[in-house]
């Protein structure tokens, strides 16, 4: 009996003591708040949507317009004038359209605040900022094919350069929008690029077809 007590005592004292609490240090840089990240992306959504859509629309529409004109007229002058006109008209159209759209959203949200007796309008969308962002972004996107394609003498080289530079710009805009919005960069860039290719190829192909079949040439007024 004494031997058993002695063995139990020796066995108990030989076991290492366990700490009552365990402290784990986690670097502050590894701690992120999903809610704060979501809030940041939500705060960016309004101006980001207007800017990215404006730049994409400017690049796609103006490059498609220039390629369509190029399908009927091989002079660089015609493509230059059409691209410049597309830039001005498109920038004003995008700005005014964005202003009207966002102002309608502003009126609805403002009326909802009044129904709930709330006066804080800081969270309401700003139509002027959205319109300015959309118009400036459209002009920025539209000027790319205009600068690179409007001064090249060779018709074939001009068409190829406009297509290549526009493709690079579309992929860049798509990737930039995805990066700032927290989405997958590759998928977003691919969607924008394929959409731009469809628009450019369809515009050039359809007008080229009509030009060859019906002998349409804008320089002759036919």
HELIX and SHEET records of a PDB file:
HELIX    1   1 UNK A    2  UNK A   14  1                                  13    
HELIX    2   2 UNK A   28  UNK A   30  5                                   3    
HELIX    3   3 UNK A   34  UNK A   72  1                                  39    
HELIX    4   4 UNK A   76  UNK A  115  1                                  40    
HELIX    5   5 UNK A  127  UNK A  149  1                                  23    
HELIX    6   6 UNK A  155  UNK A  181  1                                  27    
HELIX    7   7 UNK A  185  UNK A  213  1                                  29    
END                                                                             
